[in-house]
Amino acid sequence: MVRFVFAVLISVAFTAALAGDLEDGVAAYEQKDYATALKKWQSAAQQGDAAAQTNLGVMYDKGQGVAQDYKEAVRWHQQAARQGLASAQHNLGVMYDEGRGVAQDYKEAVRWYQLAAKQGFANAQNNLGVMYKNGQGVAQDYKEAVRWYLLAAKQGVAEAQYNLGVMYGLGQGVLQDHTRAHMWLNIAAVSGDKDSVKNRDIAASKMTAQQIEQAQRMARECMSSKFTKCD
C-alpha cells in the first residue's frame, strides 16, 4: 500500500528575534486557535523565518484559519524549502507528488524529497522509498526503496515499517524473509499502523511457531534498543 505523509511540523526552528511569535503561534495552534496562530506566523514568515513560512503553508493547505489555497501553500513552502528547511522541502515534495497547487510532477517531487531525506527527515525518506518502489520520477529500484524505508523505519515512522515489512514479505529489493516481514509489520502495528496487523497475520500463516516466536523476539529487541538492533 502506498501512503504519503504530509508533515505538519510545528515550530521546527527558532531564531532569537522571532521566537516569541513562533512560540505564541505554536501555543495557539495546539489550542486550535488558528486565527491567532496564523497572525503570529505571518509576522515571523514575512521577516523570513523558514519555520513560520512552512507552518503557514500547512495552514493554507488545510484551510486552518484561512480559506484553503493550495497555490498559496506552495508559495510559502517554496520560500522555506529554498532556505534549506527539511520539513518544507518534504512538504513541497508532497505538493508536487499529489499535484496540489502545482502541476503534478514526480521528478520535482523526488528532487525535494531527496533534499529533505539527505538531511535525515524521516517522512521524506519514506516517501522517497515509495517513489523508488513505484518508479515515479526515478527508475524503479527496489533495493533503493528498501534502503530509504529502512532509514525511516529506524526513526519510528510506522508507514516505513509497514512498507519495509511488505518488501521482505514479497522479496522485493531483499531476499524474501517472512520472519523479518513479521518483525517489521509487528513493529508497525505497535506504532499504530492499522493495516499491519492483517499483513502480519498473512506472514504468520507461512511461518512455523518457532519462526513466529523468533520474529516477536526480534521485534521486541529492535524496539527496546530504539531501533539500533534491528538487522
C-alpha positions as CSV (number, residue, x, y, z in Angstrom):
1,M,0.0,0.0,0.0
2,V,1.3,3.4,-0.9
3,R,1.0,6.0,1.7
4,F,2.2,9.6,1.8
5,V,2.7,11.7,4.9
6,F,2.1,15.4,4.9
7,A,4.3,16.6,7.8
8,V,2.6,19.1,10.0
9,L,5.9,20.1,11.6
10,I,5.1,23.0,14.0
11,S,8.0,25.1,15.5
12,V,10.8,23.3,13.6
13,A,13.3,26.0,14.3
14,F,13.6,29.3,16.2
15,T,15.6,32.4,15.7
16,A,16.1,34.6,18.8
17,A,14.3,37.6,17.4
18,L,11.3,35.7,16.2
19,A,11.0,33.1,18.9
20,G,8.1,34.9,20.6
21,D,5.8,34.9,17.6
22,L,6.7,31.3,16.7
23,E,6.1,30.1,20.3
24,D,2.9,32.0,20.6
25,G,1.8,30.6,17.2
26,V,2.6,27.1,18.4
27,A,0.6,27.6,21.6
28,A,-2.4,29.0,19.7
29,Y,-2.2,26.2,17.1
30,E,-2.2,23.5,19.8
31,Q,-5.4,25.1,21.2
32,K,-6.9,25.1,17.7
33,D,-6.9,28.9,17.8
34,Y,-6.0,29.1,14.1
35,A,-6.7,32.8,13.7
36,T,-4.1,33.7,16.3
37,A,-1.6,31.1,15.0
38,L,-2.0,32.5,11.5
39,K,-1.4,36.1,12.7
40,K,1.7,35.1,14.7
41,W,3.3,33.0,12.0
42,Q,2.5,35.6,9.3
43,S,4.6,38.1,11.3
44,A,7.6,35.8,11.5
45,A,7.2,34.5,8.0
46,Q,7.2,37.9,6.4
47,Q,10.5,38.5,8.2
48,G,12.0,35.5,6.5
49,D,11.7,32.8,9.2
50,A,11.6,29.4,7.4
51,A,9.7,27.5,10.2
52,A,6.9,30.1,10.2
53,Q,6.8,30.0,6.4
54,T,6.2,26.3,6.1
55,N,3.8,26.3,9.0
56,L,1.8,28.9,7.1
57,G,2.0,26.6,4.1
58,V,0.4,23.8,6.2
59,M,-2.4,26.1,7.3
60,Y,-3.2,27.2,3.7
61,D,-3.1,23.6,2.6
62,K,-5.6,22.5,5.3
63,G,-7.7,25.7,5.3
64,Q,-7.0,26.4,9.0
65,G,-7.7,30.0,10.0
66,V,-7.8,30.9,6.3
67,A,-9.5,29.9,3.1
68,Q,-7.9,26.7,1.7
69,D,-5.5,27.7,-1.0
70,Y,-3.0,25.2,-2.4
71,K,-1.2,27.7,-4.5
72,E,-0.6,29.9,-1.5
73,A,0.5,26.8,0.4
74,V,3.1,26.0,-2.3
75,R,4.3,29.6,-2.3
76,W,5.1,29.5,1.5
77,H,6.6,26.0,1.3
78,Q,8.8,27.1,-1.5
79,Q,10.2,30.1,0.4
80,A,11.1,27.9,3.4
81,A,12.4,25.0,1.2
82,R,14.8,27.3,-0.6
83,Q,16.2,28.2,2.8
84,G,17.1,24.5,3.3
85,L,14.4,23.6,5.8
86,A,13.9,19.9,5.6
87,S,10.3,19.8,6.6
88,A,9.4,22.4,4.0
89,Q,11.3,20.5,1.3
90,H,9.3,17.4,2.2
91,N,6.0,19.4,2.2
92,L,6.8,20.9,-1.2
93,G,7.6,17.4,-2.5
94,V,4.2,16.3,-1.4
95,M,2.6,19.1,-3.2
96,Y,4.3,18.1,-6.5
97,D,3.7,14.5,-5.8
98,E,0.0,15.0,-5.4
99,G,-0.5,17.9,-7.8
100,R,-1.8,20.3,-5.2
101,G,-1.3,23.9,-6.1
102,V,1.1,22.9,-8.9
103,A,1.0,20.6,-11.9
104,Q,1.8,17.0,-10.7
105,D,5.5,16.4,-11.3
106,Y,7.1,13.2,-9.9
107,K,10.6,14.3,-10.8
108,E,10.3,17.5,-9.0
109,A,8.7,15.7,-6.0
110,V,11.7,13.3,-6.0
111,R,14.1,16.3,-6.1
112,W,12.6,17.8,-3.0
113,Y,12.2,14.5,-1.2
114,Q,15.9,13.8,-1.8
115,L,17.0,17.1,-0.3
116,A,14.9,16.5,2.8
117,A,15.8,12.8,3.1
118,K,19.5,13.5,2.9
119,Q,19.1,15.8,5.9
120,G,17.6,12.8,7.8
121,F,13.9,13.9,7.5
122,A,12.2,10.5,8.1
123,N,8.9,11.2,6.3
124,A,10.8,12.3,3.2
125,Q,12.9,9.1,3.4
126,N,9.7,7.0,3.4
127,N,8.2,8.9,0.5
128,L,11.4,8.6,-1.5
129,G,11.2,4.9,-0.9
130,V,7.7,4.9,-2.3
131,M,8.9,6.7,-5.4
132,Y,11.7,4.2,-6.0
133,K,9.4,1.3,-5.4
134,N,6.8,2.6,-7.9
135,G,9.3,4.1,-10.4
136,Q,7.7,7.5,-10.1
137,G,10.1,10.3,-11.1
138,V,13.0,7.8,-10.9
139,A,13.8,4.4,-12.4
140,Q,12.2,1.7,-10.4
141,D,14.7,0.3,-7.9
142,Y,13.5,-2.0,-5.1
143,K,16.9,-2.0,-3.4
144,E,17.0,1.7,-3.2
145,A,13.4,1.7,-1.9
146,V,14.4,-0.7,0.9
147,R,17.4,1.5,1.8
148,W,15.2,4.6,2.3
149,Y,12.4,2.6,4.0
150,L,14.9,1.2,6.5
151,L,16.3,4.7,7.4
152,A,12.8,6.0,8.0
153,A,11.7,2.8,9.8
154,K,14.6,3.1,12.3
155,Q,13.3,6.6,13.1
156,G,10.0,5.2,14.1
157,V,7.9,6.0,11.0
158,A,5.0,3.4,11.1
159,E,4.4,3.7,7.3
160,A,8.0,3.0,6.6
161,Q,8.0,0.0,9.0
162,Y,4.9,-1.3,7.2
163,N,6.4,-0.7,3.7
164,L,9.6,-2.5,4.8
165,G,7.7,-5.5,6.1
166,V,5.9,-5.7,2.8
167,M,9.2,-5.7,0.9
168,Y,10.5,-8.6,3.0
169,G,7.3,-10.5,2.5
170,L,7.4,-10.1,-1.2
171,G,11.1,-10.4,-1.6
172,Q,11.4,-7.1,-3.4
173,G,14.9,-5.5,-3.0
174,V,15.8,-8.1,-0.4
175,L,15.7,-11.8,-0.1
176,Q,12.2,-13.0,0.8
177,D,12.1,-13.4,4.6
178,H,8.8,-13.9,6.4
179,T,10.4,-13.7,9.8
180,R,11.7,-10.2,9.1
181,A,8.5,-9.3,7.4
182,H,6.6,-10.3,10.5
183,M,9.1,-8.4,12.7
184,W,8.6,-5.1,10.8
185,L,4.9,-5.5,10.4
186,N,4.6,-6.2,14.2
187,I,6.6,-3.1,15.0
188,A,4.4,-1.1,12.6
189,A,1.3,-2.4,14.3
190,V,2.7,-1.3,17.7
191,S,3.4,2.1,16.2
192,G,-0.2,2.4,15.3
193,D,-0.4,1.3,11.7
194,K,-3.8,-0.5,11.3
195,D,-3.1,-2.3,8.1
196,S,0.0,-4.0,9.5
197,V,-2.0,-6.5,11.7
198,K,-3.6,-8.1,8.7
199,N,-0.4,-8.4,6.7
200,R,1.5,-9.6,9.8
201,D,-1.1,-12.4,10.1
202,I,-0.6,-13.3,6.5
203,A,3.1,-13.6,7.0
204,A,2.5,-15.7,10.1
205,S,0.4,-18.2,8.1
206,K,3.5,-19.0,6.2
207,M,5.7,-19.5,9.3
208,T,6.3,-22.1,11.9
209,A,5.5,-21.4,15.6
210,Q,9.3,-21.2,16.2
211,Q,9.7,-18.6,13.5
212,I,6.9,-16.5,14.8
213,E,8.4,-16.6,18.3
214,Q,11.7,-15.5,16.8
215,A,10.1,-12.6,14.9
216,Q,8.4,-11.4,18.0
217,R,11.6,-11.6,19.9
218,M,13.4,-9.6,17.2
219,A,10.7,-7.0,17.2
220,R,11.0,-6.5,21.0
221,E,14.7,-6.2,20.8
222,C,14.5,-3.8,17.9
223,M,12.1,-1.5,19.8
224,S,13.8,-1.8,23.2
225,S,17.1,-0.8,21.5
226,K,15.4,2.3,20.0
227,F,16.0,0.7,16.5
228,T,19.7,0.2,16.9
229,K,19.4,-3.6,16.9
230,C,17.1,-4.3,14.0
231,D,19.4,-6.0,11.5
